[in-house]
Amino acid sequence: MTTMTLQVPDELEKEHEETARFIAAKLYEAGKITLGKAAAMVGMEKWDFAEILLNYGVHFMDASAEAAINDARKF
């Protein structure tokens, strides 16, 4: 995984984990990354991350079938 530096408003300084989870959730929602990669991005297990998606207005079942199939093949 690559590390990126992101400039954010000062108000988010103490919200590092929350901001990272939000970004990961939205990247997943947009189909840019799989659920597994989104979870890894924030240091969580895939199924734990799936449980918090609704906190960000993201529905787990909205992922493309192809991404879900690819995730399942890894097991």
C-alpha positions in Angstrom: 0.0 0.0 0.0 1.2 3.5 -0.7 1.3 6.3 1.9 -0.2 9.6 0.9 -0.1 13.0 2.7 -3.3 14.9 2.6 -3.8 18.5 3.7 -7.0 18.9 5.7 -8.5 21.8 7.7 -7.2 22.3 11.2 -10.6 21.2 12.6 -9.9 17.7 11.4 -6.5 17.4 13.1 -7.9 15.4 16.0 -10.2 13.4 13.8 -7.5 11.4 11.9 -9.1 8.0 12.3 -12.6 9.2 11.5 -11.4 11.1 8.4 -9.5 8.1 7.1 -12.5 5.8 7.6 -14.8 8.3 5.8 -12.4 8.5 2.9 -12.0 4.7 2.7 -15.8 4.3 2.9 -16.4 6.8 0.1 -13.7 5.2 -2.1 -15.4 1.9 -1.6 -18.8 3.4 -2.4 -17.4 4.9 -5.6 -16.1 1.4 -6.7 -12.5 2.6 -6.6 -11.4 0.0 -4.1 -12.7 -3.3 -2.7 -14.1 -3.7 0.7 -11.0 -5.6 1.7 -8.7 -2.7 0.6 -10.9 -0.1 2.2 -10.7 -2.1 5.5 -6.9 -2.5 5.2 -6.5 1.2 4.5 -7.8 2.0 8.0 -6.3 -1.1 9.8 -9.6 -2.9 10.2 -10.9 -6.4 9.4 -13.1 -6.5 6.4 -16.3 -7.5 8.2 -15.7 -4.9 11.0 -15.3 -2.2 8.4 -18.5 -3.4 6.6 -20.4 -2.8 9.9 -19.4 0.8 10.1 -20.2 1.7 6.5 -23.7 2.9 7.4 -22.1 5.5 9.6 -21.0 7.2 6.4 -24.1 6.6 4.4 -22.6 3.7 2.4 -24.5 0.5 2.0 -22.4 -2.7 2.0 -24.6 -4.4 -0.6 -24.2 -1.7 -3.1 -20.8 -3.0 -4.1 -20.5 -4.4 -7.6 -21.0 -8.1 -8.0 -17.6 -8.3 -9.6 -15.8 -6.8 -6.6 -17.7 -9.1 -4.2 -16.7 -12.2 -6.4 -13.1 -11.1 -6.5 -13.0 -10.6 -2.7 -14.6 -14.1 -2.2 -12.0 -15.7 -4.5 -9.2 -14.6 -2.1 -10.5 -17.1 0.5 
